[in-house]
Amino acid sequence: QVQLVESGGGLVQAGGSLRLSCAASGSIRSINSMGWYRQAPGKQRELVAAITSGGSTKYADSVKGRFTISRDNAKNTVFLQMNSLKPEDTAVYYCAAGPIRPRDYWGQGTQVTVSS
């Protein structure tokens, strides 16, 4: 099993920045891919960004150029730097991980609220 613990959410004004962190523990050798999803009220959960252990990344079109995912393999931690935040970025953000795609293990979620 893998445990994921997120931190860094909060309230920020539009145009501001936040940095989310997710620390993994447990059977971490099974993890290749880590990522961040988000779910806004009344909407489906969507993939925001993902990164492999080799550093390959992918982003949702809505966050390209504003969000950056990074990973510290030595500390088993993944980060999501969010800049130029918009009210539509408001959601619960979930860290996820897996051997191939980041969807086998999930964190508890952290709230990000962007005020206009």
Buried (B, 14 or more C-beta within 10 A) or exposed (E): EBBBBBEBBEEBEBEBEBBBBBBBEBEBEEBBBBBBBBBBEEEEBEBBBBBBEEEEEBBBEEBEEBBBBBBEEEEBBBBBBBBEBBEEBBBBBBBBBBEEBBBBBBBEBBEBBBEE
